[in-house]
Amino acid sequence: MAVLELQPLCEDLLPAVVALDRLALGGLWTLEGYARELDSPNSDLLVLRAAPTPERPEPPPLVGLACLWSILEEAHITLLAIDPHYRRQGFGQTLLYALLDRAWKRQLEWATLEVRFSNRAALSLYQQFGFTQVGIRRGYYKETGEDARILWRSGLKQPDFPETLAQWQSQIHDRLARSHWSLSLPDDL
């Protein structure tokens, strides 16, 4: 079973994050943009790394990345990206869970994000985590003019939310295991 490592972004991984951004998001943020996020106390930027295996001794430096901004009582999820070669294995679920866990630890009340109307896979993922559509941003994606759905997930400060997080964590470990991955978490996540 291959090991998937979830960790906060560190400075030495900035070039790998920019490369993954170009591959998965078409170059949404620059190296300088990611560096600013590292310095911001209001940002949580997480990455997924695939540990080497005999079958894949040199995996890509990063297979996923995600970011949230803490704004007052809101967790604004600004990006979630998976290397196209590693999609449909539970990595998006892993990162979304980790972001919502970080939001809960920051004692935020709700989470929000924008998603393309055409991105059905992402919409399905967000709905699995209790996000609902609350609005539309017309022409949000400048390169295509496509609209974005505004999604919200409330209840992060509810007494039963830690139980929900525990259920999601168990489901994610099962999903990753079906794709022959195990998840390694650092103590500070």
Buried (B, 14 or more C-beta within 10 A) or exposed (E): EBEBBBBBBEEEBBEBBBBBBEBBEEEEBEEEEBBEBBEEEEBBBBBBBBEEEEEEEEBBBBBBBBBBBBEEEBBBBBBBBBBEEBBEBBBBBBBBBBBBBBBBEBEBBBBBBBBBEEBEEBBEBBEEBBBEEEEEEEEBBEEEEBBBBBBBBBEBEEEEBEEBBEEBBEBBBEBBEEBEBEBEBEEEE
